[in-house]
Amino acid sequence: MFFTPNNMNVYVVTHRYPYSDTDCVSVYQNMDAVMHKMEIIRLHGMDELEEIKIECTEVIDEDTALERLNNVRKYKQQTNKDD
C-alpha cells in the first residue's frame, strides 16, 4: 500500500506505443526518478510514433479528501441559502 502523509505530489509518466492499444503508466516520487526513466528510454531507442506524457499530480489521503468534500458541501449550502 502506498502511504502518503496528508498529501504529496507524484509524477505520472504515460508511455504510448504505436503498435499497442495499451499505455504503460508509471508513477515516480520525484523528477530525478522521471529523468532516469527518460534516460532508459533514450538508451533503448524510441520510435518516432511513440508518445510520452509527464504529469505532476497530487496524492491525498482519505482525511484530506473528506475535508475537501465537506468544504464543497458547506459552500453549496451557503450559496443555496443566498439564492
DSSP file (Angstrom, degrees, kcal/mol; ACC not computed):
  #  RESIDUE AA STRUCTURE BP1 BP2  ACC     N-H-->O    O-->H-N    N-H-->O    O-->H-N    TCO  KAPPA ALPHA  PHI   PSI    X-CA   Y-CA   Z-CA
    1    1 A M              0   0    0      0, 0.0     2,-0.7     0, 0.0     0, 0.0   0.000 360.0 360.0 360.0 143.2    0.0    0.0    0.0
    2    2 A F        -     0   0    0      2,-0.0     2,-0.4     1,-0.0     0, 0.0  -0.766 360.0-153.7 -89.3 111.8    1.2    3.5   -0.9
    3    3 A F        -     0   0    0     -2,-0.7    58,-0.0    58,-0.0    -1,-0.0  -0.736  13.2-176.2 -90.1 130.9    1.4    5.6    2.3
    4    4 A T        -     0   0    0     -2,-0.4     2,-1.1     2,-0.1     4,-0.1  -0.987  26.4-134.1-127.4 124.6    1.1    9.3    2.0
    5    5 A P  S    S-     0   0    0      0, 0.0     2,-2.1     0, 0.0    -2,-0.0  -0.665  77.0 -54.6 -76.0 102.2    1.4   11.8    4.8
    6    6 A N  S    S-     0   0    0     -2,-1.1    55,-2.3    54,-0.1     2,-0.3  -0.414 117.6 -19.6  62.2 -77.9   -1.6   14.0    4.2
    7    7 A N  E     +A   60   0A   0     -2,-2.1     2,-0.3    53,-0.2    53,-0.2  -0.994  61.8 168.8-156.2 156.4   -0.8   14.9    0.6
    8    8 A M  E     -A   59   0A   0     51,-2.2    51,-3.6    -2,-0.3     2,-0.4  -0.972  32.6-107.4-158.1 164.3    2.1   14.9   -1.8
    9    9 A N  E     -A   58   0A   0     -2,-0.3     2,-0.3    49,-0.2    49,-0.2  -0.805  31.7-176.6 -99.8 143.4    2.8   15.3   -5.5
   10   10 A V  E     -A   57   0A   0     47,-2.9    47,-2.8    -2,-0.4     2,-0.5  -0.899  24.4-121.1-130.4 162.8    3.9   12.5   -7.7
   11   11 A Y  E     -AB  56  28A   0     17,-2.9    17,-3.1    -2,-0.3     2,-0.6  -0.926  19.8-158.5-109.1 126.4    4.9   12.3  -11.4
   12   12 A V  E     -AB  55  27A   0     43,-3.1    43,-2.4    -2,-0.5     2,-0.6  -0.917   5.1-164.4-106.7 121.4    2.9   10.1  -13.7
   13   13 A V  E     -AB  54  26A   0     13,-3.0    13,-2.5    -2,-0.6     2,-0.5  -0.929   1.9-167.4-108.8 120.8    4.7    9.0  -16.9
   14   14 A T  E     -AB  53  25A   0     39,-2.9    39,-2.6    -2,-0.6     2,-0.6  -0.942   1.0-167.0-110.0 122.3    2.5    7.6  -19.6
   15   15 A H  E     -AB  52  24A   0      9,-3.0     9,-2.6    -2,-0.5     2,-0.5  -0.941   4.3-165.2-113.5 114.7    4.3    5.9  -22.5
   16   16 A R  E     -AB  51  23A   0     35,-3.3    35,-2.4    -2,-0.6     7,-0.1  -0.883   4.3-155.5-106.0 125.1    2.1    5.2  -25.5
   17   17 A Y    >   -     0   0    0      5,-0.6     3,-1.2    -2,-0.5    33,-0.1  -0.785  15.8-137.7 -98.4 141.3    3.4    2.7  -28.2
   18   18 A P  T 3  S+     0   0    0      0, 0.0    -1,-0.1     0, 0.0    32,-0.0   0.728 102.4  52.3 -70.6 -19.7    2.2    3.0  -31.8
   19   19 A Y  T 3  S+     0   0    0      2,-0.0     2,-0.3    -3,-0.0    31,-0.0   0.268 106.0  60.5 -99.7  10.6    1.8   -0.8  -32.1
   20   20 A S    <   -     0   0    0     -3,-1.2    -3,-0.1     2,-0.1     0, 0.0  -0.981  62.8-147.3-140.0 149.0   -0.3   -1.3  -29.0
   21   21 A D  S    S+     0   0    0     -2,-0.3     2,-0.4    -5,-0.1    -1,-0.1   0.449  81.7  84.8 -88.5  -1.9   -3.7   -0.2  -27.7
   22   22 A T        -     0   0    0     -5,-0.0    -5,-0.6     2,-0.0     2,-0.3  -0.856  68.9-144.6-108.2 134.4   -2.3   -0.3  -24.1
   23   23 A D  E     -B   16   0A   0     -2,-0.4     2,-0.6    -7,-0.1    -7,-0.2  -0.686  13.5-132.2 -90.7 148.6   -0.4    2.6  -22.4
   24   24 A C  E     -B   15   0A   0     -9,-2.6    -9,-3.0    -2,-0.3     2,-0.5  -0.911  27.4-168.1 -98.5 119.8    2.4    1.9  -20.0
   25   25 A V  E     +B   14   0A   0     -2,-0.6     2,-0.3   -11,-0.2   -11,-0.2  -0.939   8.8 177.0-116.2 129.0    1.9    4.1  -16.9
   26   26 A S  E     -B   13   0A   0    -13,-2.5   -13,-3.0    -2,-0.5     2,-0.4  -0.952  16.7-147.6-128.1 149.3    4.5    4.6  -14.2
   27   27 A V  E     -B   12   0A   0     -2,-0.3     2,-0.3   -15,-0.2   -15,-0.2  -0.969  15.7-170.6-120.8 132.0    4.4    6.7  -11.0
   28   28 A Y  E     -B   11   0A   0    -17,-3.1   -17,-2.9    -2,-0.4     3,-0.1  -0.905  26.0-138.5-125.5 150.1    7.5    8.4   -9.6
   29   29 A Q  S    S+     0   0    0     -2,-0.3     2,-0.3   -19,-0.2   -20,-0.1   0.802  83.8   7.9 -76.3 -30.7    8.2   10.2   -6.4
   30   30 A N  S  > S-     0   0    0    -19,-0.1     4,-1.4   -20,-0.1     3,-0.4  -0.936  75.6-103.1-149.3 169.4   10.3   13.0   -7.9
   31   31 A M  H  > S+     0   0    0     -2,-0.3     4,-2.5     1,-0.2     5,-0.2   0.799 114.5  63.5 -68.1 -29.4   11.6   14.5  -11.2
   32   32 A D  H  > S+     0   0    0      1,-0.2     4,-1.7     2,-0.2    -1,-0.2   0.918 103.2  48.9 -60.1 -42.3   15.0   12.9  -10.8
   33   33 A A  H  > S+     0   0    0     -3,-0.4     4,-1.9     1,-0.2    -1,-0.2   0.878 109.6  52.5 -64.4 -37.5   13.4    9.4  -11.0
   34   34 A V  H  X S+     0   0    0     -4,-1.4     4,-2.3     1,-0.2    -2,-0.2   0.908 106.9  52.5 -63.1 -41.6   11.5   10.6  -14.1
   35   35 A M  H  X S+     0   0    0     -4,-2.5     4,-2.0     1,-0.2    -1,-0.2   0.851 105.9  54.0 -65.6 -33.3   14.7   11.7  -15.7
   36   36 A H  H  X S+     0   0    0     -4,-1.7     4,-2.1     2,-0.2    -1,-0.2   0.916 108.6  49.6 -63.5 -42.1   16.2    8.3  -15.0
   37   37 A K  H  X S+     0   0    0     -4,-1.9     4,-2.3     1,-0.2    -2,-0.2   0.899 108.8  52.3 -62.4 -41.0   13.3    6.7  -16.8
   38   38 A M  H  X S+     0   0    0     -4,-2.3     4,-2.4     1,-0.2    -1,-0.2   0.882 108.2  51.4 -63.4 -37.1   13.8    9.1  -19.8
   39   39 A E  H  X S+     0   0    0     -4,-2.0     4,-2.5     2,-0.2    -1,-0.2   0.891 108.1  51.7 -66.8 -39.3   17.4    8.0  -19.9
   40   40 A I  H  X S+     0   0    0     -4,-2.1     4,-2.1     2,-0.2    -2,-0.2   0.930 111.0  48.1 -60.9 -44.8   16.4    4.4  -20.0
   41   41 A I  H  X S+     0   0    0     -4,-2.3     4,-1.4     1,-0.2    -2,-0.2   0.910 111.4  50.5 -61.9 -42.5   14.0    5.1  -22.9
   42   42 A R  H  < S+     0   0    0     -4,-2.4    -2,-0.2     1,-0.2    -1,-0.2   0.916 110.2  49.4 -62.1 -43.2   16.7    7.0  -24.7
   43   43 A L  H  < S+     0   0    0     -4,-2.5    -1,-0.2     1,-0.2    -2,-0.2   0.854 112.7  47.1 -66.6 -35.0   19.2    4.2  -24.3
   44   44 A H  H  < S-     0   0    0     -4,-2.1    -1,-0.2    -5,-0.2    -2,-0.2   0.731 117.5-116.9 -75.5 -22.0   16.7    1.6  -25.6
   45   45 A G     <  -     0   0    0     -4,-1.4     2,-0.4    -5,-0.2    -2,-0.1   0.112  21.5-120.9  92.5 147.1   15.8    3.9  -28.5
   46   46 A M        -     0   0    0     -4,-0.2     2,-0.1    -3,-0.1    -1,-0.0  -0.986  14.2-127.0-130.7 130.4   12.4    5.4  -29.2
   47   47 A D    >   -     0   0    0     -2,-0.4     3,-1.6     1,-0.1    -2,-0.0  -0.448  26.6-120.9 -69.1 145.6   10.2    5.0  -32.3
   48   48 A E  T 3  S+     0   0    0      1,-0.3    -1,-0.1    -2,-0.1    -2,-0.0   0.710 112.4  53.5 -64.7 -18.5    9.2    8.3  -33.8
   49   49 A L  T 3  S+     0   0    0      2,-0.1    -1,-0.3     0, 0.0     2,-0.1   0.497  84.2 107.4 -94.7  -4.2    5.5    7.5  -33.3
   50   50 A E    <   -     0   0    0     -3,-1.6     2,-0.4   -33,-0.1   -33,-0.2  -0.436  57.0-151.8 -70.6 148.5    5.9    6.7  -29.5
   51   51 A E  E     -A   16   0A   0    -35,-2.4   -35,-3.3    -2,-0.1     2,-0.4  -0.971  10.5-168.5-124.7 139.5    4.4    9.3  -27.2
   52   52 A I  E     -A   15   0A   0     -2,-0.4     2,-0.4   -37,-0.2   -37,-0.2  -0.995   4.4-173.1-127.3 128.5    5.5   10.1  -23.6
   53   53 A K  E     -A   14   0A   0    -39,-2.6   -39,-2.9    -2,-0.4     2,-0.5  -0.981   4.5-164.5-122.4 131.5    3.4   12.3  -21.3
   54   54 A I  E     +A   13   0A   0     -2,-0.4     2,-0.4   -41,-0.2   -41,-0.2  -0.969  12.3 176.9-117.1 126.2    4.6   13.5  -17.9
   55   55 A E  E     -A   12   0A   0    -43,-2.4   -43,-3.1    -2,-0.5     2,-0.6  -0.972  23.9-143.6-128.3 142.9    2.1   14.9  -15.4
   56   56 A C  E     +A   11   0A   0     -2,-0.4     2,-0.3   -45,-0.2   -45,-0.2  -0.926  32.9 171.8-101.2 126.1    2.5   16.1  -11.9
   57   57 A T  E     -A   10   0A   0    -47,-2.8   -47,-2.9    -2,-0.6     2,-0.4  -0.929  30.7-111.3-136.9 159.1   -0.5   15.2   -9.8
   58   58 A E  E     -A    9   0A   0     -2,-0.3     2,-0.5   -49,-0.2   -49,-0.2  -0.709  17.8-158.6 -94.1 137.8   -1.5   15.3   -6.2
   59   59 A V  E     -A    8   0A   0    -51,-3.6   -51,-2.2    -2,-0.4     2,-0.3  -0.973  19.0-176.4-111.3 126.4   -2.0   12.2   -4.0
   60   60 A I  E     -A    7   0A   0     -2,-0.5   -53,-0.2   -53,-0.2     2,-0.1  -0.870  21.5-121.9-123.6 156.8   -4.1   12.8   -0.9
   61   61 A D     >  -     0   0    0    -55,-2.3     4,-2.1    -2,-0.3     5,-0.2  -0.389  36.8 -99.1 -88.4 173.5   -5.2   10.7    2.0
   62   62 A E  H  > S+     0   0    0      1,-0.2     4,-2.7     2,-0.2     5,-0.2   0.866 120.4  55.7 -63.0 -38.3   -8.8    9.9    2.9
   63   63 A D  H  > S+     0   0    0      1,-0.2     4,-2.3     2,-0.2    -1,-0.2   0.916 109.6  46.1 -61.8 -43.3   -8.9   12.6    5.6
   64   64 A T  H  > S+     0   0    0    -58,-0.2     4,-2.3     2,-0.2    -1,-0.2   0.906 112.3  51.0 -65.7 -41.7   -7.9   15.3    3.2
   65   65 A A  H  X S+     0   0    0     -4,-2.1     4,-2.3     1,-0.2    -2,-0.2   0.915 111.8  47.3 -61.7 -43.0  -10.4   14.1    0.6
   66   66 A L  H  X S+     0   0    0     -4,-2.7     4,-2.7     2,-0.2    -2,-0.2   0.895 109.8  53.1 -66.0 -40.2  -13.2   14.1    3.2
   67   67 A E  H  X S+     0   0    0     -4,-2.3     4,-2.1     2,-0.2    -2,-0.2   0.918 110.6  47.2 -60.3 -44.1  -12.2   17.6    4.4
   68   68 A R  H  X S+     0   0    0     -4,-2.3     4,-2.1     2,-0.2    -2,-0.2   0.904 111.1  51.5 -65.0 -41.0  -12.4   18.9    0.8
   69   69 A L  H  X S+     0   0    0     -4,-2.3     4,-2.5     1,-0.2    -2,-0.2   0.928 110.3  48.4 -61.0 -45.2  -15.7   17.2    0.2
   70   70 A N  H  X S+     0   0    0     -4,-2.7     4,-2.5     1,-0.2    -1,-0.2   0.865 108.7  54.3 -64.6 -35.7  -17.1   18.8    3.4
   71   71 A N  H  X S+     0   0    0     -4,-2.1     4,-2.3     2,-0.2    -1,-0.2   0.904 110.0  47.0 -62.9 -41.0  -15.8   22.2    2.3
   72   72 A V  H  X S+     0   0    0     -4,-2.1     4,-2.7     2,-0.2    -2,-0.2   0.916 111.8  50.5 -67.3 -42.6  -17.6   21.8   -1.0
   73   73 A R  H  X S+     0   0    0     -4,-2.5     4,-2.3     1,-0.2    -2,-0.2   0.928 111.6  48.2 -59.6 -45.0  -20.8   20.7    0.7
   74   74 A K  H  X S+     0   0    0     -4,-2.5     4,-2.2     2,-0.2    -2,-0.2   0.915 112.0  49.3 -62.1 -44.1  -20.6   23.7    3.1
   75   75 A Y  H  X S+     0   0    0     -4,-2.3     4,-2.5     1,-0.2     5,-0.2   0.919 111.0  49.6 -61.2 -44.7  -20.0   26.1    0.2
   76   76 A K  H  X S+     0   0    0     -4,-2.7     4,-2.0     1,-0.2    -1,-0.2   0.894 110.4  50.5 -63.8 -39.6  -23.0   24.7   -1.8
   77   77 A Q  H  X S+     0   0    0     -4,-2.3     4,-1.6    -5,-0.2    -1,-0.2   0.910 112.0  47.6 -63.9 -41.7  -25.3   25.0    1.3
   78   78 A Q  H  X S+     0   0    0     -4,-2.2     4,-1.4     1,-0.2    -2,-0.2   0.901 112.6  47.7 -67.4 -40.9  -24.2   28.6    1.7
   79   79 A T  H  X S+     0   0    0     -4,-2.5     4,-0.5     1,-0.2    -1,-0.2   0.836 109.9  53.0 -72.2 -30.4  -24.7   29.5   -1.9
   80   80 A N  H >< S+     0   0    0     -4,-2.0     3,-0.6    -5,-0.2    -1,-0.2   0.844 107.0  53.0 -71.2 -32.4  -28.1   27.9   -2.0
   81   81 A K  H 3< S+     0   0    0     -4,-1.6    -2,-0.2     1,-0.2    -1,-0.2   0.858 104.6  56.2 -66.7 -35.6  -29.2   29.9    1.1
   82   82 A D  H 3<        0   0    0     -4,-1.4    -1,-0.2     1,-0.2    -2,-0.2   0.646 360.0 360.0 -73.6 -15.3  -28.2   33.1   -0.7
   83   83 A D    <<        0   0    0     -3,-0.6    -1,-0.2    -4,-0.5    -2,-0.1   0.472 360.0 360.0 -81.0 360.0  -30.5   32.4   -3.7
